[in-house]
Amino acid sequence: MSAMAVAAKRYAKALFAVAQEKNAVEDTGAQLDAVAGALGGDADIRAFFQHPNIGMDAKVRALQQAVSGQVSEHVLNTLKLLVERGRGSAIGDVASAYRNIANEALGRAQARVTSAYELTAEQQQEIARKFGAITGKEVTVDTVVDASLLGGIRVRIGDTLYDGSLSTKLAEIEKSFNHAR
């Protein structure tokens, strides 16, 4: 794990503790995601916050003007702290780590489902139900289409990968033939 990822997780844990204290876990996550999305989606904004010749005071003022009144005080304080410590580029990582921490604490899990074709809403619900039973958590599904799978699905929940794709099964068969020689 990179040093930036470790730092992002530390900031996310601290922010989660404050959000939990204020009974604002969901709102905090939504605010953090919105800011991370806005910063991550605009190259000019990222360049501004990463530019070494722009002083920290100017960066903090710009941040305050941009998000003032749109985020809670504890989110703003975390963002300011990140910028002041030269870790403004980690805001997206903090948002991601925060979401993981909140999901774990609230008994939820995010499943990234990769399939060879677009899944229907019913198929997504069935996957969420089945993997909810496996993990013991409330599972939400995020889908990705990858035609190279040929068929079946891959489901990633946290660090665990459930691979039922046809391409993987074919590769395993090929590997077994190669070992048999």
Backbone as CSV, one residue per row, in Angstrom:
resi,resn,N_x,N_y,N_z,CA_x,CA_y,CA_z,C_x,C_y,C_z
1,MET,0.856,-1.179,0.000,0.000,0.000,0.000,0.896,1.234,0.000
2,SER,0.620,2.180,-0.862,1.458,3.366,-0.981,1.319,4.264,0.253
3,ALA,2.280,5.126,0.420,2.255,6.045,1.556,1.026,6.959,1.485
4,MET,0.639,7.367,0.262,-0.528,8.231,0.101,-1.807,7.486,0.490
5,ALA,-1.890,6.203,0.139,-3.068,5.405,0.482,-3.165,5.212,1.989
6,VAL,-2.032,5.002,2.640,-2.016,4.858,4.097,-2.465,6.158,4.753
7,ALA,-1.961,7.276,4.260,-2.348,8.580,4.805,-3.833,8.830,4.562
8,ALA,-4.319,8.500,3.369,-5.740,8.698,3.043,-6.612,7.911,3.995
9,LYS,-6.205,6.698,4.300,-6.987,5.859,5.218,-7.006,6.462,6.624
10,ARG,-5.886,7.032,7.036,-5.808,7.677,8.351,-6.767,8.865,8.438
11,TYR,-6.760,9.708,7.400,-7.670,10.849,7.368,-9.120,10.371,7.340
12,ALA,-9.388,9.324,6.560,-10.753,8.801,6.447,-11.241,8.255,7.782
13,LYS,-10.379,7.558,8.506,-10.763,7.026,9.821,-11.106,8.156,10.789
14,ALA,-10.274,9.192,10.788,-10.528,10.332,11.679,-11.825,11.024,11.305
15,LEU,-12.048,11.229,10.022,-13.276,11.879,9.568,-14.488,11.018,9.898
16,PHE,-14.367,9.710,9.749,-15.473,8.810,10.073,-15.817,8.898,11.550
17,ALA,-14.805,8.956,12.403,-15.053,9.050,13.845,-15.841,10.320,14.177
18,VAL,-15.461,11.427,13.570,-16.175,12.693,13.795,-17.597,12.604,13.243
19,ALA,-17.741,12.056,12.046,-19.062,11.939,11.416,-19.975,11.042,12.244
20,GLN,-19.422,9.977,12.790,-20.207,9.060,13.617,-20.669,9.774,14.889
21,GLU,-19.770,10.555,15.471,-20.082,11.340,16.665,-21.238,12.307,16.403
22,LYS,-21.247,12.900,15.217,-22.259,13.889,14.850,-23.478,13.256,14.179
23,ASN,-23.492,11.906,14.117,-24.581,11.169,13.484,-24.799,11.642,12.041
24,ALA,-23.696,11.788,11.323,-23.741,12.307,9.956,-22.879,11.479,9.007
25,VAL,-22.876,10.164,9.187,-22.018,9.295,8.388,-22.380,9.369,6.905
26,GLU,-23.662,9.259,6.590,-24.097,9.277,5.188,-23.868,10.642,4.538
27,ASP,-24.267,11.714,5.238,-24.088,13.065,4.696,-22.617,13.368,4.446
28,THR,-21.776,12.966,5.379,-20.344,13.208,5.241,-19.796,12.479,4.011
29,GLY,-20.201,11.232,3.834,-19.763,10.463,2.671,-20.203,11.103,1.368
30,ALA,-21.455,11.557,1.332,-21.979,12.191,0.115,-21.237,13.492,-0.184
31,GLN,-20.962,14.279,0.847,-20.246,15.537,0.657,-18.821,15.281,0.166
32,LEU,-18.179,14.313,0.763,-16.805,13.982,0.380,-16.762,13.461,-1.052
33,ASP,-17.718,12.622,-1.413,-17.783,12.107,-2.789,-18.007,13.236,-3.787
34,ALA,-18.857,14.190,-3.433,-19.142,15.310,-4.336,-17.892,16.159,-4.564
35,VAL,-17.170,16.451,-3.505,-15.949,17.254,-3.635,-14.900,16.480,-4.431
36,ALA,-14.725,15.195,-4.106,-13.742,14.376,-4.823,-14.101,14.287,-6.303
37,GLY,-15.377,14.156,-6.606,-15.813,14.099,-8.003,-15.538,15.394,-8.733
38,ALA,-15.793,16.514,-8.069,-15.560,17.820,-8.695,-14.076,18.055,-8.929
39,LEU,-13.246,17.704,-7.949,-11.808,17.912,-8.096,-11.198,16.920,-9.078
40,GLY,-11.648,15.681,-9.010,-11.097,14.656,-9.886,-11.500,14.841,-11.335
41,GLY,-12.637,15.476,-11.563,-13.143,15.634,-12.914,-12.630,16.852,-13.652
42,ASP,-11.878,17.703,-13.006,-11.417,18.934,-13.640,-9.896,19.041,-13.528
43,ALA,-9.225,18.904,-14.647,-7.759,18.928,-14.676,-7.197,20.276,-14.218
44,ASP,-7.900,21.375,-14.530,-7.422,22.702,-14.122,-7.443,22.852,-12.605
45,ILE,-8.483,22.338,-11.978,-8.573,22.426,-10.513,-7.472,21.592,-9.875
46,ARG,-7.284,20.385,-10.381,-6.205,19.525,-9.851,-4.852,20.207,-10.013
47,ALA,-4.624,20.805,-11.177,-3.350,21.476,-11.432,-3.151,22.634,-10.453
48,PHE,-4.230,23.375,-10.172,-4.152,24.490,-9.233,-3.702,24.004,-7.859
49,PHE,-4.340,22.947,-7.357,-4.019,22.462,-6.012,-2.671,21.757,-5.932
50,GLN,-2.142,21.313,-7.062,-0.846,20.637,-7.061,0.308,21.562,-7.444
51,HIS,-0.008,22.773,-7.886,1.040,23.682,-8.367,1.920,24.131,-7.200
52,PRO,3.238,23.928,-7.330,4.139,24.276,-6.221,4.325,25.776,-6.006
53,ASN,4.037,26.603,-7.022,4.254,28.046,-6.882,3.036,28.787,-6.336
54,ILE,1.968,28.091,-6.077,0.788,28.712,-5.478,0.833,28.399,-3.991
55,GLY,0.770,29.454,-3.178,0.892,29.294,-1.738,-0.277,28.548,-1.109
56,MET,-0.012,27.937,0.043,-1.047,27.182,0.753,-2.227,28.067,1.127
57,ASP,-1.961,29.309,1.515,-3.049,30.205,1.906,-4.012,30.427,0.743
58,ALA,-3.476,30.618,-0.445,-4.318,30.820,-1.629,-5.121,29.558,-1.946
59,LYS,-4.492,28.409,-1.782,-5.194,27.152,-2.038,-6.325,26.934,-1.033
60,VAL,-6.048,27.210,0.226,-7.065,27.040,1.273,-8.214,28.011,1.060
61,ARG,-7.902,29.272,0.716,-8.961,30.259,0.448,-9.827,29.823,-0.725
62,ALA,-9.178,29.340,-1.782,-9.925,28.879,-2.959,-10.822,27.701,-2.603
63,LEU,-10.312,26.799,-1.808,-11.104,25.647,-1.371,-12.304,26.104,-0.549
64,GLN,-12.059,27.000,0.396,-13.150,27.503,1.236,-14.228,28.187,0.391
65,GLN,-13.819,29.005,-0.563,-14.785,29.680,-1.422,-15.565,28.691,-2.267
66,ALA,-14.907,27.645,-2.719,-15.549,26.668,-3.605,-16.579,25.815,-2.883
67,VAL,-16.309,25.448,-1.633,-17.193,24.495,-0.953,-17.946,25.086,0.233
68,SER,-17.659,26.328,0.572,-18.310,26.956,1.721,-19.833,26.913,1.579
69,GLY,-20.485,26.462,2.621,-21.942,26.369,2.616,-22.462,25.101,1.950
70,GLN,-21.580,24.344,1.303,-22.001,23.116,0.624,-21.566,21.859,1.364
71,VAL,-20.620,22.006,2.272,-20.166,20.862,3.065,-20.190,21.252,4.544
72,SER,-20.238,20.246,5.387,-20.242,20.479,6.829,-18.871,20.983,7.289
73,GLU,-18.850,21.476,8.482,-17.609,22.029,9.033,-16.532,20.953,9.151
74,HIS,-16.921,19.738,9.578,-15.904,18.694,9.746,-15.342,18.223,8.401
75,VAL,-16.152,18.245,7.345,-15.629,17.906,6.019,-14.703,19.021,5.541
76,LEU,-15.126,20.267,5.705,-14.290,21.404,5.302,-12.957,21.390,6.042
77,ASN,-12.990,21.121,7.342,-11.746,21.085,8.116,-10.813,19.984,7.623
78,THR,-11.367,18.837,7.267,-10.544,17.743,6.742,-9.928,18.135,5.406
79,LEU,-10.735,18.733,4.534,-10.236,19.167,3.226,-9.136,20.208,3.380
80,LYS,-9.348,21.169,4.265,-8.335,22.199,4.506,-7.044,21.572,5.013
81,LEU,-7.176,20.625,5.917,-6.003,19.950,6.471,-5.230,19.208,5.380
82,LEU,-5.956,18.541,4.496,-5.302,17.840,3.381,-4.531,18.821,2.501
83,VAL,-5.158,19.933,2.165,-4.507,20.928,1.303,-3.314,21.552,2.020
84,GLU,-3.480,21.906,3.296,-2.398,22.530,4.057,-1.178,21.621,4.175
85,ARG,-1.418,20.325,4.225,-0.320,19.369,4.370,0.179,18.838,3.034
86,GLY,-0.243,19.497,1.945,0.237,19.114,0.622,-0.320,17.797,0.119
87,ARG,-1.473,17.398,0.647,-2.082,16.133,0.251,-3.426,16.354,-0.449
88,GLY,-3.562,17.480,-1.106,-4.800,17.780,-1.814,-5.133,16.766,-2.884
89,SER,-4.105,16.160,-3.455,-4.336,15.160,-4.499,-4.900,13.862,-3.935
90,ALA,-4.929,13.725,-2.619,-5.427,12.497,-1.983,-6.910,12.573,-1.624
91,ILE,-7.580,13.654,-1.997,-8.989,13.802,-1.612,-9.832,12.647,-2.152
92,GLY,-9.589,12.233,-3.375,-10.314,11.096,-3.941,-10.035,9.814,-3.174
93,ASP,-8.781,9.615,-2.782,-8.404,8.434,-2.003,-9.056,8.463,-0.623
94,VAL,-9.142,9.637,-0.026,-9.790,9.769,1.276,-11.281,9.442,1.140
95,ALA,-11.900,9.939,0.089,-13.333,9.661,-0.129,-13.567,8.165,-0.293
96,SER,-12.712,7.506,-1.049,-12.843,6.067,-1.262,-12.626,5.289,0.039
97,ALA,-11.599,5.647,0.776,-11.317,4.983,2.053,-12.444,5.232,3.051
98,TYR,-12.983,6.452,3.056,-14.099,6.780,3.945,-15.301,5.891,3.627
99,ARG,-15.612,5.752,2.346,-16.761,4.933,1.931,-16.562,3.483,2.378
100,ASN,-15.336,2.963,2.246,-15.055,1.591,2.682,-15.226,1.436,4.191
101,ILE,-14.727,2.394,4.937,-14.838,2.346,6.397,-16.308,2.441,6.817
102,ALA,-17.041,3.360,6.211,-18.462,3.527,6.544,-19.243,2.272,6.186
103,ASN,-18.998,1.718,5.014,-19.702,0.499,4.611,-19.430,-0.647,5.573
104,GLU,-18.188,-0.813,5.962,-17.831,-1.882,6.897,-18.538,-1.682,8.235
105,ALA,-18.523,-0.473,8.745,-19.150,-0.181,10.034,-20.667,-0.351,9.995
106,LEU,-21.260,-0.080,8.845,-22.715,-0.151,8.720,-23.197,-1.493,8.156
107,GLY,-22.279,-2.447,7.987,-22.659,-3.767,7.504,-23.059,-3.789,6.038
108,ARG,-22.390,-2.973,5.254,-22.678,-2.924,3.819,-21.423,-3.268,3.037
109,ALA,-21.637,-3.690,1.805,-20.508,-3.992,0.929,-20.851,-3.549,-0.482
110,GLN,-19.849,-3.107,-1.199,-19.998,-2.700,-2.597,-19.425,-3.811,-3.453
111,ALA,-20.238,-4.336,-4.356,-19.784,-5.386,-5.270,-19.595,-4.788,-6.653
112,ARG,-18.423,-4.970,-7.206,-18.171,-4.566,-8.594,-18.336,-5.822,-9.435
113,VAL,-19.396,-5.825,-10.228,-19.737,-6.994,-11.031,-19.360,-6.723,-12.483
114,THR,-18.488,-7.578,-13.018,-18.080,-7.467,-14.408,-18.719,-8.620,-15.167
115,SER,-19.394,-8.286,-16.249,-20.063,-9.313,-17.049,-19.792,-9.053,-18.530
116,ALA,-20.086,-10.062,-19.340,-19.845,-9.958,-20.774,-20.910,-9.121,-21.464
117,TYR,-22.005,-8.883,-20.784,-23.118,-8.115,-21.353,-23.782,-7.300,-20.237
118,GLU,-24.618,-6.358,-20.637,-25.330,-5.502,-19.687,-26.294,-6.348,-18.853
119,LEU,-26.269,-6.199,-17.539,-27.157,-6.949,-16.656,-28.467,-6.196,-16.448
120,THR,-29.558,-6.934,-16.349,-30.859,-6.319,-16.072,-30.928,-5.966,-14.592
121,ALA,-31.891,-5.150,-14.231,-32.088,-4.772,-12.829,-32.383,-6.012,-11.985
122,GLU,-33.150,-6.951,-12.537,-33.474,-8.175,-11.806,-32.219,-9.010,-11.555
123,GLN,-31.345,-9.103,-12.558,-30.103,-9.856,-12.397,-29.210,-9.202,-11.340
124,GLN,-29.154,-7.884,-11.348,-28.359,-7.171,-10.354,-28.907,-7.408,-8.950
125,GLN,-30.226,-7.382,-8.808,-30.846,-7.640,-7.502,-30.561,-9.060,-7.022
126,GLU,-30.606,-10.017,-7.944,-30.327,-11.411,-7.595,-28.874,-11.577,-7.151
127,ILE,-27.960,-10.925,-7.854,-26.546,-10.971,-7.472,-26.363,-10.346,-6.095
128,ALA,-27.000,-9.198,-5.867,-26.906,-8.532,-4.559,-27.448,-9.441,-3.457
129,ARG,-28.562,-10.117,-3.727,-29.172,-11.003,-2.727,-28.243,-12.176,-2.419
130,LYS,-27.732,-12.839,-3.475,-26.872,-14.013,-3.271,-25.571,-13.656,-2.550
131,PHE,-24.950,-12.569,-2.960,-23.693,-12.195,-2.319,-23.917,-11.569,-0.943
132,GLY,-25.103,-11.022,-0.725,-25.471,-10.578,0.620,-25.540,-11.758,1.569
133,ALA,-26.084,-12.868,1.095,-26.157,-14.082,1.911,-24.761,-14.645,2.184
134,ILE,-23.882,-14.568,1.190,-22.515,-15.074,1.356,-21.731,-14.222,2.351
135,THR,-21.839,-12.897,2.218,-21.025,-11.995,3.048,-21.681,-11.615,4.367
136,GLY,-22.998,-11.783,4.444,-23.702,-11.351,5.645,-23.866,-9.840,5.712
137,LYS,-23.762,-9.199,4.550,-23.868,-7.742,4.487,-24.911,-7.347,3.457
138,GLU,-25.335,-6.108,3.541,-26.204,-5.540,2.517,-25.314,-5.150,1.341
139,VAL,-25.527,-5.789,0.208,-24.645,-5.605,-0.941,-25.313,-4.711,-1.982
140,THR,-24.561,-3.716,-2.452,-24.997,-2.917,-3.594,-24.093,-3.272,-4.765
141,VAL,-24.655,-3.240,-5.951,-23.957,-3.711,-7.144,-23.614,-2.548,-8.062
142,ASP,-22.375,-2.539,-8.510,-21.877,-1.605,-9.506,-21.430,-2.465,-10.682
143,THR,-21.983,-2.229,-11.866,-21.701,-3.124,-12.993,-20.744,-2.524,-14.010
144,VAL,-19.976,-3.411,-14.642,-19.051,-3.071,-15.705,-19.208,-4.139,-16.782
145,VAL,-19.221,-3.731,-18.037,-19.312,-4.690,-19.138,-17.920,-4.886,-19.738
146,ASP,-17.537,-6.167,-19.880,-16.264,-6.530,-20.494,-16.516,-7.762,-21.365
147,ALA,-16.648,-7.548,-22.664,-16.990,-8.626,-23.592,-15.943,-9.738,-23.619
148,SER,-14.723,-9.459,-23.175,-13.679,-10.484,-23.197,-13.958,-11.623,-22.212
149,LEU,-14.911,-11.450,-21.304,-15.249,-12.524,-20.371,-15.971,-13.674,-21.065
150,LEU,-16.562,-13.385,-22.220,-17.308,-14.347,-23.030,-18.643,-14.728,-22.404
151,GLY,-18.700,-14.939,-21.133,-19.926,-15.301,-20.425,-19.625,-15.360,-18.940
152,GLY,-20.660,-15.508,-18.114,-20.467,-15.552,-16.675,-20.181,-14.166,-16.122
153,ILE,-19.768,-14.138,-14.849,-19.479,-12.858,-14.193,-18.256,-12.978,-13.292
154,ARG,-17.684,-11.825,-12.998,-16.668,-11.675,-11.956,-17.244,-10.700,-10.947
155,VAL,-17.131,-11.043,-9.674,-17.633,-10.175,-8.620,-16.493,-9.886,-7.656
156,ARG,-16.194,-8.596,-7.479,-15.173,-8.189,-6.510,-15.866,-7.455,-5.377
157,ILE,-15.677,-7.982,-4.170,-16.182,-7.345,-2.956,-14.979,-7.141,-2.054
158,GLY,-14.575,-5.899,-1.906,-13.361,-5.610,-1.137,-12.163,-6.239,-1.815
159,ASP,-11.438,-7.071,-1.081,-10.251,-7.726,-1.616,-10.546,-9.124,-2.161
160,THR,-11.804,-9.537,-2.125,-12.165,-10.888,-2.556,-12.748,-10.877,-3.964
161,LEU,-12.248,-11.780,-4.798,-12.729,-11.903,-6.167,-13.400,-13.261,-6.336
162,TYR,-14.639,-13.238,-6.783,-15.381,-14.438,-7.135,-15.414,-14.454,-8.661
163,ASP,-14.746,-15.419,-9.262,-14.612,-15.418,-10.717,-15.333,-16.615,-11.311
164,GLY,-16.467,-16.358,-11.923,-17.234,-17.384,-12.601,-17.311,-17.105,-14.087
165,SER,-16.293,-16.439,-14.602,-16.315,-16.073,-16.023,-15.896,-17.238,-16.891
166,LEU,-16.447,-17.299,-18.058,-16.121,-18.347,-19.021,-14.665,-18.246,-19.461
167,SER,-14.162,-17.035,-19.645,-12.766,-16.870,-20.082,-11.803,-17.455,-19.054
168,THR,-12.076,-17.283,-17.770,-11.215,-17.843,-16.729,-11.300,-19.359,-16.717
169,LYS,-12.512,-19.898,-16.875,-12.675,-21.349,-16.887,-11.936,-21.963,-18.080
170,LEU,-12.018,-21.314,-19.241,-11.294,-21.796,-20.413,-9.782,-21.737,-20.185
171,ALA,-9.306,-20.675,-19.549,-7.876,-20.541,-19.259,-7.425,-21.636,-18.293
172,GLU,-8.273,-21.994,-17.322,-7.938,-23.066,-16.382,-7.861,-24.417,-17.099
173,ILE,-8.775,-24.648,-18.043,-8.749,-25.894,-18.812,-7.473,-25.961,-19.638
174,GLU,-7.146,-24.847,-20.295,-5.923,-24.798,-21.095,-4.698,-25.060,-20.226
175,LYS,-4.671,-24.479,-19.043,-3.541,-24.655,-18.118,-3.422,-26.117,-17.702
176,SER,-4.571,-26.765,-17.446,-4.520,-28.179,-17.036,-3.997,-29.055,-18.173
177,PHE,-4.349,-28.736,-19.426,-3.824,-29.480,-20.572,-2.316,-29.281,-20.694
178,ASN,-1.862,-28.057,-20.471,-0.428,-27.767,-20.591,0.366,-28.473,-19.506
179,HIS,-0.199,-28.619,-18.300,0.491,-29.312,-17.222,0.495,-30.831,-17.431
180,ALA,-0.501,-31.333,-18.172,-0.618,-32.771,-18.412,0.430,-33.270,-19.390
181,ARG,1.017,-32.402,-20.167,1.995,-32.806,-21.185,3.294,-33.231,-20.584
